[in-house]
């Protein structure tokens, strides 16, 4: 079947040095861009993470330090990646909780802006877990009746993710063939940042979702404890979270001037 798209969607997958959004780096990225007319464009980059790849991680995705020694750094390809995805929604497998947050960090470290204001994201893993409770390999077998060859390589996982989503839409009548619907269906709790440190309350106001101020309005804490804002900016939080906090503070300041 063909996905009903109003704009391109980029299915992507990252292979990395580990699972930390703030400290680990990308070693491979594959993007499958699907256009509304059905045209598909596939791009893949090996990336020098500028840090050692742990042996136990290499055993999972098969990418070693030697494989990426002569590869470009993420900063060297960041603008190229941005051009590929700039007009597109995003899709992936566990992408809302890992791939998108880490991609945002790599982009911001490379001085390339990144946000989700004009796009939605479809997380195929969330749809799968809500429907069948399995892994990507099992999803591919279940929905496509094929064995996933080359699992844990970005290119194979990216293509499998795209094929699984199409099969999910075809299988379940309750799933609308619409990117915005699929993005909403595959989303979890609404957060202002990718890493989930700032959530929205029922009124749509930003609140801290961690620590001693969990559940409290960000604007209230930034006003009553200005030192807390400074601590957040200097602590080991994702760059995108810091970007969101700064935007909230600037908005509050501008509201006072009005």
C-alpha positions as CSV (number, residue, x, y, z in Angstrom):
1,X,0.0,0.0,0.0
2,X,1.0,3.7,-0.3
3,X,1.1,6.0,2.7
4,X,-1.2,9.0,2.4
5,X,1.2,11.9,2.8
6,X,0.7,15.6,2.6
7,X,4.4,16.3,2.8
8,X,7.5,14.1,2.7
9,X,8.4,11.9,5.7
10,X,11.9,10.9,6.5
11,X,12.3,7.6,8.2
12,X,15.7,7.5,9.9
13,X,17.7,5.4,12.2
14,X,20.9,6.1,14.2
15,X,23.6,3.8,15.3
16,X,25.6,5.4,18.1
17,X,28.4,4.9,20.7
18,X,25.8,4.3,23.4
19,X,22.4,5.2,24.8
20,X,23.1,8.6,26.5
21,X,21.5,11.5,24.7
22,X,23.9,14.0,26.1
23,X,27.3,12.2,26.0
24,X,27.1,9.6,23.2
25,X,27.5,10.3,19.5
26,X,26.2,9.1,16.1
27,X,28.4,6.6,14.2
28,X,25.9,5.9,11.4
29,X,22.7,7.6,10.1
30,X,20.4,6.3,7.4
31,X,17.5,8.3,6.0
32,X,14.7,7.0,3.7
33,X,12.8,10.0,2.4
34,X,9.3,9.2,1.1
35,X,7.5,11.8,-1.0
36,X,3.7,12.2,-1.3
37,X,3.9,10.8,-4.9
38,X,5.6,7.6,-3.6
39,X,9.1,8.5,-4.7
40,X,11.7,7.2,-2.3
41,X,15.3,8.5,-1.7
42,X,17.7,6.7,0.5
43,X,20.9,8.2,2.0
44,X,23.4,6.8,4.5
45,X,26.4,8.2,6.2
46,X,29.1,6.7,8.4
47,X,30.1,9.2,11.0
48,X,33.3,9.7,13.0
49,X,32.1,10.2,16.6
50,X,35.4,11.7,17.7
51,X,35.4,9.3,20.6
52,X,36.1,5.5,21.0
53,X,33.2,3.1,20.2
54,X,32.9,0.7,23.1
55,X,33.6,-2.9,22.2
56,X,30.2,-4.1,23.5
57,X,28.5,-1.5,21.3
58,X,30.5,-2.6,18.2
59,X,29.3,-6.2,18.9
60,X,25.7,-4.9,18.5
61,X,25.8,-2.8,15.4
62,X,29.1,-4.0,13.9
63,X,30.7,-0.6,13.5
64,X,34.2,-0.3,14.8
65,X,36.7,2.6,15.3
66,X,38.5,1.5,12.2
67,X,35.2,1.7,10.1
68,X,34.7,5.4,10.9
69,X,38.3,6.5,11.2
70,X,38.1,8.3,7.8
71,X,34.4,9.2,7.9
72,X,33.3,12.8,8.3
73,X,32.3,14.1,11.7
74,X,28.7,14.9,12.3
75,X,29.5,18.6,12.2
76,X,30.8,18.2,8.7
77,X,27.5,16.6,7.4
78,X,25.0,18.4,9.7
79,X,23.9,20.9,7.1
80,X,23.6,18.2,4.5
81,X,21.3,16.2,6.8
82,X,19.3,19.3,7.7
83,X,18.7,20.0,4.0
84,X,17.4,16.4,3.5
85,X,14.9,16.6,6.4
86,X,14.0,20.3,6.6
87,X,10.7,20.0,4.6
88,X,9.7,16.6,6.1
89,X,7.9,14.9,9.0
90,X,10.0,12.3,10.8
91,X,9.5,8.6,11.3
92,X,11.4,5.9,13.2
93,X,11.4,3.0,15.6
94,X,11.7,4.3,19.2
95,X,12.5,7.6,17.5
96,X,10.5,9.9,19.9
97,X,12.5,8.8,22.9
98,X,16.0,8.3,21.4
99,X,16.7,9.0,17.8
100,X,15.1,12.5,17.6
101,X,16.5,13.7,20.9
102,X,20.0,12.5,20.0
103,X,19.7,14.0,16.4
104,X,18.7,17.3,18.0
105,X,21.8,17.2,20.3
106,X,24.1,16.5,17.4
107,X,22.5,19.3,15.3
108,X,22.8,21.8,18.1
109,X,26.4,20.8,18.8
110,X,27.1,21.5,15.1
111,X,25.5,24.9,15.3
112,X,22.6,23.8,13.1
113,X,19.2,24.7,14.5
114,X,16.7,21.9,15.0
115,X,13.1,21.9,16.2
116,X,9.8,20.1,15.6
117,X,7.5,23.2,15.2
118,X,6.5,22.6,11.6
119,X,6.7,18.8,11.5
120,X,5.2,15.8,13.3
121,X,6.9,12.5,14.2
122,X,5.6,9.0,13.8
123,X,7.1,6.4,16.2
124,X,6.5,3.0,14.7
125,X,7.6,1.3,17.9
126,X,4.9,2.9,19.9
127,X,2.2,1.9,17.4
128,X,3.7,-1.6,17.4
129,X,3.7,-1.8,21.2
130,X,0.2,-0.5,21.5
131,X,-1.0,-3.1,19.0
132,X,1.3,-6.2,19.4
133,X,4.0,-5.7,22.1
134,X,7.1,-6.9,20.2
135,X,10.5,-5.8,18.9
136,X,11.5,-4.5,15.4
137,X,12.6,-7.9,14.2
138,X,9.4,-9.5,15.4
139,X,7.4,-6.6,13.9
140,X,9.0,-7.2,10.5
141,X,8.3,-10.9,10.7
142,X,4.7,-10.4,12.0
143,X,3.6,-7.6,9.6
144,X,5.7,-8.3,6.5
145,X,6.2,-12.1,6.9
146,X,10.0,-11.7,6.3
147,X,13.1,-12.2,8.4
148,X,15.0,-9.0,9.1
149,X,18.5,-9.5,7.6
150,X,21.2,-7.1,8.9
151,X,19.4,-6.1,12.0
152,X,21.1,-3.3,13.9
153,X,22.5,-1.7,10.8
154,X,20.9,1.7,10.3
155,X,20.0,1.0,6.6
156,X,18.3,-2.3,7.2
157,X,16.4,-1.0,10.3
158,X,15.3,2.1,8.5
159,X,13.8,0.2,5.6
160,X,12.2,-2.3,7.9
161,X,10.6,0.5,9.9
162,X,9.1,2.0,6.7
163,X,7.8,-1.4,5.6
164,X,6.3,-2.1,9.0
165,X,4.4,1.2,9.2
166,X,2.8,0.6,5.8
167,X,1.8,-2.9,6.9
168,X,0.4,-1.5,10.2
169,X,-1.8,1.0,8.4
170,X,-3.0,-1.7,6.0
171,X,-3.8,-4.1,8.8
172,X,-5.6,-1.9,11.4
173,X,-8.8,-0.2,10.4
174,X,-8.5,2.2,13.3
175,X,-5.2,3.6,12.0
176,X,-5.9,6.4,9.6
177,X,-3.6,6.7,6.6
178,X,-2.6,10.2,7.7
179,X,0.8,11.3,9.1
180,X,-0.7,13.7,11.7
181,X,-3.0,11.0,13.0
182,X,-0.1,8.4,13.1
183,X,2.1,11.0,14.9
184,X,-0.6,11.6,17.6
185,X,-1.3,7.9,17.9
186,X,2.4,7.0,18.3
187,X,3.1,9.8,20.8
188,X,3.3,9.4,24.5
189,X,3.0,12.1,27.2
190,X,3.4,15.6,25.7
191,X,6.7,17.2,26.5
192,X,8.1,20.6,25.6
193,X,11.6,19.0,25.1
194,X,12.6,15.8,23.5
195,X,14.2,14.3,26.6
196,X,11.1,14.7,28.8
197,X,12.4,17.0,31.4
198,X,9.7,19.6,30.7
199,X,6.1,18.4,30.3
200,X,2.8,20.2,29.7
201,X,0.0,20.3,32.3
202,X,-3.7,20.1,31.4
203,X,-3.7,23.8,30.7
204,X,-0.8,23.5,28.3
205,X,1.7,25.2,30.6
206,X,5.3,24.0,30.8
207,X,6.1,22.2,34.1
208,X,9.2,20.4,35.4
209,X,8.8,16.7,35.2
210,X,11.8,15.8,37.4
211,X,13.5,16.6,40.7
212,X,12.4,18.7,43.6
213,X,10.3,21.0,41.4
214,X,8.4,18.2,39.6
215,X,5.0,19.3,38.6
216,X,5.7,23.0,39.2
217,X,5.4,25.6,36.5
218,X,8.8,26.4,34.9
219,X,7.9,30.1,34.8
220,X,7.2,30.2,38.6
221,X,10.5,28.5,39.5
222,X,12.6,30.6,37.1
223,X,11.1,33.7,38.8
224,X,11.4,32.6,42.4
225,X,14.7,30.7,42.0
226,X,16.8,32.4,39.3
227,X,19.8,30.5,40.5
228,X,18.0,27.2,39.5
229,X,18.0,28.4,35.8
230,X,21.7,29.0,35.9
231,X,22.3,25.5,37.5
232,X,20.2,23.9,34.7
233,X,22.2,25.6,32.0
234,X,25.5,24.5,33.5
235,X,24.4,21.0,34.4
236,X,24.6,17.9,32.2
237,X,21.2,18.4,30.5
238,X,20.5,18.0,26.7
239,X,21.2,21.1,24.7
240,X,17.6,21.1,23.3
241,X,16.2,21.1,26.9
242,X,18.4,24.1,27.6
243,X,17.2,25.8,24.4
244,X,13.5,25.3,25.5
245,X,14.2,26.6,29.0
246,X,15.9,29.7,27.5
247,X,12.9,30.3,25.2
248,X,10.5,30.0,28.1
249,X,12.5,32.5,30.2
250,X,12.7,35.0,27.3
251,X,8.9,34.6,26.7
252,X,8.2,35.3,30.3
253,X,10.5,38.4,30.2
254,X,8.8,39.7,27.1
255,X,5.4,39.2,28.6
256,X,6.4,41.4,31.5
257,X,7.4,44.1,29.1
258,X,4.0,44.0,27.3
